[in-house]
Amino acid sequence: MKINLNINQTIQQLLEQEDTDGDKRITVDDKGPKHFTLKNTTEEIVVEGTYHLSNLLQELVLAKENNQDFIETDSVFELPANRISKMICNYFWDGLTRTLDEKGLEKLLIDTKSKTEKPIIYIPFSDDFGLQYYQKIASNFNLKVVQLPKIISPEYVSRINDEGGILALALKKEGQNVRGYPFVVPGARFNEMYGWDSYFENIGLLIDGKLELAQSMVENFAYQITHYGKILNANRSYYLTRTQPPFYSSMIREVFEKMQIKDYKWLREKLQICIKEYESVWMESGKRLTENGLNRYFAQGIGLPPETESGHYDDILKSFADEANLSIPEYEKLYYQRKIDNKTLDAYFVHDRSVRESGHDTTYRLEAICADLNVVELNAMLYKYETDFAELIVSHFDDKFEYNTTTYNQKYWTEKAVSRKILMNQYLWNEQESCFFDYNLKTQKQNIFLSATSFFPLWANCATQEQADKMIEKCLPKLIYLGGIAGCSEEALSNISDDQMQRQWDFPNGWPPHQMVIWQGLFNYGYEEKAQELIYRWLWMISKNAADYNGTVPEKYDVVSASHKVFAEYGNQGTDFEYISREGFGWMNASFQLGLSLLNKDLKTKLNQLINPNELFD
């Protein structure tokens, strides 16, 4: 029912009574009476409890923005999981959508990470159309337009570290107008198109029926591979020498499968570009392809990554600063400016950049050794590329696919996948531990560190049924907590002292991509009941936190305490807002929509009742 109100007055009264800590939100931390009466001339409605009061605040704010003098009471009393899903579909995706054109450029140029007085956009050497377009509109934004050199070297990227800017993405002509292909950003301080975030965001977009936007994300990645030579860590200048985990074949397949009218020309073009990425980014010997035939992350670059926050490397720099009789900030500045030569630090930052390329920045699994590792998840992803190529070529191109003077067929890619699977079993599988582990090329030993990433082979369907059975029985329980899957087992950190910094991708924190990958892996190998449990745990944690904290949907959670209050480097993104969350957080939104689409009816009912998972599962 509708209830007519003086919206401004009601907001003021509600906040004065219930928002006792003054953060313009209503949460369980507030000490108000948790009881508010809505009155007009004909109705009187009592709203009780943190969750319903925070819904009321949100609905009042939306009514104010829409110039309404009423609210719908059904929305105030909505079931929690239903409300989160509605907010994601109807509001959050729009809040996270950007375009790099005249209409949307300002939103991207005003960014907390921009340190130049005048905003800068960098255009690829090979994109004349983009260069002319941005030069034409530059004066409207006080914008500096820079064309990148044909060859982008680490030395060049180092020289422009202090002139960080946005990197151009795909444009299209619509009649007389030029439009940017829209894309979804993660949210909060991450106001650009990120690599593997985009794949998981796309899953949510497709579930919510936003096919055109999901297809546009694929177009922007095609542009990046074509013009920058890789899918970028993100489209900012300091990421030019860094790629991200490869999910492009999965993006292409999933978008194509949702097309009502199949566009085979589009599929051919994108498949060609994906094969180009596979061959030029991942299969170049001596870089990301290692001597044993498996792959690693290997980000190029010189010195300190410029995007990190002040003080992040103090522990690493301290001994060198002490030896040079300098303060840490002085030493860092001189090293950053390349006025101090330090080969040991140079080597460390190759690993550090490679960690960031992996998307797992940061974790003790990869600390100071990342570029020496054949990591499980990367090789599982590339196995998925190879099997995707084989299946797409035989299913849609009559087993004959031409690209760059080569004709590919199913057999070619299947043999690649079989070869990789043999190597993964040889180097990464540990029979005694019943698990896949990263392999250290220098020590020629496995890095025994149980991580959620150990389960990526189940997602990619490259584990045997026997291997999957053993992992799920022996290893998976070590990662399961109240709110879902932790980034690693607690035991994996047994050698890490209490005074060392907590890494955000490690125990006790849980992340959306790990959940989504493991759910799919469990379904692939016939463990539907266990998948339902893990989905429920994750969605319950999201729903409970949103109910208690004014609709908060953040970047990550502490899955042990089932809380968004994470105490690790970088804090937690998506938690800083007033009145109402406008964005949630990209891949968290997607994980909720995916989980809800997979959860059985009985568990959905229990989820909306916010029943603690420990009451439901052993």
N, C-alpha and C positions, 0 to 999 in steps of 0.2 A: 504494500500500500504506500501511497505518497503521503508525506506529512509536510505541510507548509510551515516554514520557519523564517525568522530573521537570521540569515546564515552567518553574517559577521558577528552578531551579538552572541549567537550560540557557540561559535568557535571560541570566542573570548571567554565565555563562562566555563566552557568545558576545560580549556587549558588552565584557567585560574584554579579550578577545583582539582583536576586530576594530574596535571603535568607538574609535579612538585619539584623536579630537578631542573626544570626550565629549558629542556632541549627540544621543545616543540614536537614531542612525541609522547605517546602514552604506553608505558611498558611496565613489566612486573617490578622494575626498580623504583617506580613512583609510589608514593605513600598516600595517595588520595583515597577517598572512601570507596572507589570502584563502583559507584552507583550514581547514575545521572538520569534525570527525568526530562524528556522532551515534551514540551507543552505548546499547543496552539489553542485556538478558540474551541475546537471540537474534539481534539484527541490528547491523550496523555500516555506516553510510552516510556517504560522504565528500561534503561540499558545498564546491564551489570557486567562486571568482570573486565579484565584487561583487554582480552581479545575483542569483545564487542565494542568497548569504548574506543579502542584504536581504529576499528572499522568505521565507527561513527565519525571520528576525526577525519579520516580519509575521505569519506563520502561528503562531508561538509565542505572540505577543500575542493573536491571535484565539482560540487554544485556551485561554489563561488566562482571557479574558473569558467564554468559554463553559463554564468549569469542566471542561475536558477534560484528560485526561492523555495525549493522543496528538495527533499531527499527520498529515495526509495528505501523503506525500512527492511525490505527483503535483503538488500545488500548488507545492511548492518548485521543481520543475523545469519549471514551465509555460513555454510559449513567450511571449515578452514582449508582443506585441500582443494575444494571446488573454487574457493575464492582466489587462492594463489594461482591456480591454473588460468582462471579468467583474467587476472591482472597481467600475467605473463603474455597471454595471447592478445589482449586488447590494449595494453599500455606499454609493457616493458620492451617488446621488440621495437615498437615505434620510437621509444626513448633512446634506444641504442643504435638506431639507423642513421647513417651519415652518407653524404655525397660530396665528392671533391669537385664541385662545380660552383658557378657563381651563386647559386641558391644556398648551397650548404657549406661553402668554404670557411666562412667565419667561425663556425662551430669547431672546426678542426684546427684553425690557426690560434685560437685562444686556448692554450693548453699549458698546464702547470709545468710541463717538462721543457717548454720553449724558453731558451735563455738569451736569445738575441733581441735587440731593440726592435728590429724590423723582421716580421715573419718571412720565412724562406720556403719556397717550394722547389724541389729538384725534379727535373724532367729527364727521362732517359735520352741518350744520344740518338736513338733510333725512332723517337716519337716526335716528328715534326708537327703533326696536327696538335698534339698536346702543348708543345712549346708555343705555337702561335696563339692558341686559345688563352693560355695563362698570361702571356705577354699582353694580350688585348685587355684582360680584366684586372691586371696587376695594380693599376692606379686606384681602383675602387677599394682595395684592401691594404694599401701601403705595402705591397707585397714585392719581395725580391724574387725574381725568377732566374734560376740557374740551370743551365744545361749540363748534365753529367758528361764526363769524357767517355769515349768509346770503350776504353779499357778501364774498369774500376778496380784499382789496386788497393791493397791494405794501406799503402803509404798515402794514397789520395784520401781515403776515408779518415785516416788519422789527422790529416791536415785540416779537415773540415769539422773536427770534433767540437770546436767552439762555435761553429756556425750550423748547429743542428736544425734540421727542418723536416717538413713532411715530404714524402715521395709520391709523385703522381701515380694515379691509378687510371683505369679504363674510362674512356669517354665515348659517347655515341651521338650522332646527329639525329635530331627529331625535327624534321622540317627545317626551319631556319634557326632552330635552337640547338645548343649543345648541352647535353646532360651527362652527369657522371653516373656510372653504374653504382647503385647503392650498395652499401655493405654494413655489416653489423660489427660494432666494436664491443670489447668485453665489458666496459663500464668503468665508473669511478675515474682513477687517474689514467686508465688505459684507453685513450681516446684516438685509436688508430686501428687498422685492420691487422689482427694478429694471426699467426700461422695456424697452429693446431686448434686454437680456440674456435676458429671459423668452421672447421669440420664439425665439431660438436654442436656449435650454434646452429649449423645447417640442419642437423637432425631435428632440433626443436622447431625450426622454421617449417620443415616439411610436415611434421605432425600437426602444426597449427594452420596448415593450408596456405602457407606463404611461399608458393612455388617460384613465383617470379623473383622474389628477393633471394631465395636460395640459389636460383640459376644465375643471378647477378653476382653472387659471391664466387661462383665458379668462373665467371668471366673475368673478374678481377685477378684471380689466381693465374688464369691464362695470360693475362697482360703481364703479370710479374715474371712468369717464366720466360715469356717472349722478349721482354725488354730489360729485365734485371738479371736474367739467367737462372733464376731460382724463385721458389716461394719464400718470401722474406719472413724473418722472425716477426717483423712488423714493418709498416711502410713509414719508417723514419730513417734519416740519413745514416745514423750510426749502426743500423742493422744491415747495411749493404753487403757485408761479407759473411752474413749469417743466414742460414735457412732454418727450417723447423721440421718436426716429425712429419713424415710423408703419409698423408691421408687423401691425396688428390683423386686417386682412382676410385676410392669409396664415395667421395663427393659426387663425382661424375655419374657413377652407377646409380646412386640413390636419387639424384635429380632426374636422370633419364627415366627411371622406373616410375616416377610420379607423373610424367608427361602423359596427358590423355591422348594427344596426337604426337606420336614419336617423331622427333626431329633427328633423322639419321645423319644429316649433314653436320649438325651441331655435335653429335656424338663422335663422328669421325674427326672433326677438328680438335675436340678436347682430348680425345684418345691419342692423337698424334702429339699434342703438346705434353701430355702426361708421359708418353714414352720418351720424349725429348728430356724431360726432367729426370726420369729414371737413368737415362744413359749419361747425361752431361753433369748432373749433380752427384748422383750416388755411385756411378760405376766408373769413375775416373781413378785409375790405379794410383796408389800412393797418397791419395787424399782420403776420401770417405770409403773407398774400397781398399781393404788391407790384403796382405800377401796370402792369407789363408782362405781368401774367397768370401769372407763375411765383411760386414760393414761397421763403420763407427761414425760418430759425430766428429767433425773436424772443422771448426769455425776459424777462419783467418781473421787477423786483426793485430794491431800493435798496441801494447800497453794496456792501461786501465780502461775497461768499458765505461764510456762517459755517462751512461744512463743510470748508474748506480748512485745510491744516496750517500751523502757525506758520512764518513766513519765506517762504511761497510767493510773496508779492507784493513782496518786498524790492526787487527790481530796478525795479519799477514805481513804488514809493513813494519811493525814495531821493532823487530830485531835488526832490520836493515837501517832504520832510522837511528837507533841507538848506536850502531856501529859507525855511522857517518856523523854522529854527534849533532843530529838534527831532530827537530820535533817531527811527529808523524805527519801533520799537515804540510810542513815544509818539504819533507822527503817526497810525499805523494805528489805535490805540485811539480817538483823538479823532475820526477820520474815521468809524470804525465806529459810534461813538456819535452821529454826525451833529452833532458840535460844531464840525466844520470843514466849510465849504462848498467843494467843488471840482468844478466842472462837467466839467472834462477827465477826472477820474477817474470821475465818474458815467457819462460816455459810454463810457469804457473798460470799465466793469463791465457795461454792457448787452451789449457784445460778449462779454465773458468768460462771462456767464451763458448767452448764446446758444450759445457753444462747448459748454458743459456740457449744454445741451438737445440738441445734435447727437449727443451720446454720444462725441464725439472730443475729450475733455478730457485733454490738450491737444495741439495741432498748430500748426506755423507756417503751415499753409495757412489757418487761420482766425483767427490771432492778431490781435486789435485791429480786425478787419474783419468778423467773422462775421455780424452783423446787417445788413450792407450787401450780402450775397452771396445770389444765387440759386444754392444749392449743387446739384451734379449729383445726389447720392444722394437728397436729399429729393424732388426732382421726379421721379426714377425711382420712388421708393416710392409717390408719389401717383398716378403713372400706373398702377402696379400696383393701387392701390385702385380706380381707375376701371374698369380692365379686369376686375378681380375682381367688382365690382358688376354689370357687364354680363353676365358669364358666369353668375354665380349666379342672377340674376333670370331669364334666359332658360332656364336648365337646370332650375331647381327651382321657379319660381313662374309658369310660363306667360307670361313676359314682362310681368308686371303686379305691381308691388310698391308697396304703400302705406306711407307713413311721414309723420307730421306733416302731414296733409291734402294731401300731394302723392303722385301716382302716378308711379312711375318705370318705365321700360322699358329694354331693352338699348340702343336707339338713343340715349337721353339720355346714358348713361354712355359709350358708344362715341364720341359726338361730343366729350365732354369730353376723353377720352383722345387723340383725333386732334388736337384743338386744342392740348393740352399738348405733344404730340410735335412739332408744327410750331414751337411757341415754343422748345422745347429745341434743335431744329436751328438756329433763328435766333440764339439767344443763347448756347447752351452748346457747340455743335459747332464745332470748329476744323478746317477742311479741310486747312490747311497742316500742322498738327501731327498730324492723323489721330486726334483725341482729343476727349472731352468735358471742358470745364473750367468751374469756377464763374464766374459773371458778377457783376461789381461794379457795383451800381446807381449808386453815386456817381461813379465814374470812367467808367462806361459802357464798360468794357473787361473782357475775360476775365482771370482770375487764372491765369496759365500756371504751374501747379504740378501735376506728374504724381503722382497719388495713386491708391491702390487704389480709392478711391471713384469714380474716373472710369469704372469698369467696371460700376457699378450698372445702367446702362441695358441691359446684356446680360442681367443677372438678371431685369429687369422686362420683357424682350422689347420694348423700345421703340427699340432701334437697328435700322438696316437691316442686311441681311447684308453689304453692302459696307462699312458703317461698322465692323461687328464684325471683318471680315477685316483691315481696315487697322489697327485697334487691336491686334489679337492679333499681327500681324506686326511692327508698328513700336513699340508702347508696352509691351506686356506683358513682353517680355524685359528691360526696364529695371527691372522690379519683382521678377524671379525670382532667388532666391538659394538657397543650399544647403538651407535649411529651409522654403522656400516663398515666399510673397508678402510683401514689406515694405510698411509703411504708406504709404510714398512712395518715389520714386526718390531716389538719392543726389544727383543733379543738381538736384533741386527745392530742396535746402538749400544750394546753392552760395553764396548771399548771407548765410548764417548763419555768424557768426564762431565760432571754437573756444571762446571764453570764454562764449558764450551757453549757457543751460541746454538740455540735450537734452530734447525733447518726446517723451512716451511713445508717441504715435500716429504718429510719423515714423520714417524710416529710422534704425537698422537693425532696428526692431522689427516683428514680425508678430502679427496678432490673429485669433482664430477667425472673427468675422463676415466679415472681408474674404475669408478663404479660402473659406468656405462660399458666399458670394455669387458669387465668381469661378468656383468649380467649376460652379455651376449655370448661370452665364452661358455658360461654354464648352460645356456639354452642349446648351444651348438653340440654339447656332449651329453645331453639328456638329463641335466640336473635342474629341472624346472622348479621343483619345490625349494631347493636352496636359493635359486635366483629370486623367487618370490619373497623369501625371507630377507635377502639383502636389499631388494628394492624397497620393501616395507620399512626396514630400519632407516634407510636413507631418507625416504619421503617423510617418515614420522619426524625425524630430526629437523628437516626443513620446515615442516608444518608447525611443530611445537615452538620452534624459535620465532617463526613469523607471527604466531599467535601471541607470544609473550613479548615480542619486541617490534610492535607497530608495523608488521609486514616486511621485516628485514629479510632479504634473500641475498646472501653474501657470496664472496669468491670461494671460500673453503670453510671447513668446520673442524673443531676438535671432536673426533668421533668417540673418544672415550667418555668425555663429559657430555657429549651431544650438544655442544654449544658453539655459537659463532664467535665467542670470545677466545680468540686464538692468540697465544703469546709466543710469537716467533718473529723472525726478521720480516720486515715489510708490513706487519700488522695484517689487517683483513680489509679488503676492498669491498665496496658496496654497502658499507654500514653507516656512512656519513650522509645523512639527509635530514630534512625537516618536513614534518607533517605526513609525507607520503613518499614511498619509494617510487621513483620514476623509471627505474631501469632494472632493478634486481641486479643480477650479474650474468653475463651471456651464457656461459656453459652451465652454470647452476640452473638457470631457467630451463635450458634444454634437458638437463638431467631430470628435472621434475616432470616435464611434459612426457619424456620418454618413459620414465618409471610409471607414471599414472596410466599411460596407454598399455602397459604390459601387466599391471597389477590386476589380480583376479577380483571379482565383484565383492566377495566376502571381505577381503582385506581392504578394499576401498572403503567399505562401510566402517570398518574398525579404524582406519586411518582418519576418517572424518570425526571419529569419536576421540581421537588422539590417545588411543590405548598404547601404553608402553610396550615396545616389542618384547621385552623380557617376560611379559605376561603371556606372550603368544608362542615364543620359540624357546627350545631348550638351549 
